[in-house]
Amino acid sequence: MKKAALVMGIIFLILTFTGGGYVLINHGQVNAGYAVIPGLWTMICFGYYRK
C-alpha cells in the first residue's frame, strides 16, 4: 500500500507542475485549481507514505 501511495504521489506531483505550467502559459486567465487540486493530493499521498 505504501508503494502505491508513493507512485500516486509522484503522478500527482507531475500533474501539479503541469497544471502550474498551464496556468502560467495562459497568463493566469485559467483556474488555478489545475495546480492546486493535484498539489493537495500530492501532500496527502506523500503524508501517507511517510507515515
HELIX and SHEET records of a PDB file:
HELIX    1   1 LYS A    2  ILE A   25  1                                  24    
HELIX    2   2 GLY A   33  ARG A   50  1                                  18    
END                                                                             
